[in-house]
């Protein structure tokens, strides 16, 4: 859900990425670490440091909106990085991961008033923030080839809990949005019209939600396979391997 580590080179198969490419990837990943760290701080500040009077005046979405829109949608760059071979990742898998998050932000939370106040929003943001700080930090350190083993361990262990938690938050956002869409004809196209076509936003939300059933287990099991591959080699081997 990824700007993966710099594509590893093999003798006679591919060249070492240029200094410009490495600088670009490091800057992108480091920038995402800063952005998601700020979002995590916003969550802590909103729920733990501010009082109920503050939360009564400002919703969580109003407080975090700008940062979430910028840094979550910036993940689209990861699809381009994978497509152009700048990183060692599958563009299709990366696309599924990125678009699922972007759909929650743009197609659910921004699109409906109920999505903005869903109890799933803080759950998803917390899981996303922690995951992305670790993930992008790992990628940035991997580019400069200085990856402490504890960072590798966190990268391939925290997903076990955070991935299901994040998906739960995302689905709760979808559920709150579909309840609104079922009672209001929003973002839908009904017949007759000049395009002679129809589109149901309510139906689309349900299609995406049901799509989690076959897709989530595959992505989740893929991460377990990667965990066995990376951590199975021991501390010294783990710090040298690239993320897939």
Secondary structure, 3 states (H helix, E strand, C coil): CCCCCECCCCCCCCCCCCHHHHHHHHHHHHHHHHHHHHHHHHHHHHHHHCCHHHHHHCCHHHHHHHHHHHHHHCCHHHHHHHHCCCECCCHHHHHHHHHHHHHHHHHHHCCCHHHHCCCHHHHHHHHHHHHHHHHHHHHHHHHCCCCCHHHHHHHCCCHHHHHHHHHHHHHHHHHHHHHHHCCCCCCCECCCCCCCCCECHHHHHHHHHHHHHHHHHHHHHHHHHHHHHHHCCHHHHHCCCCCC
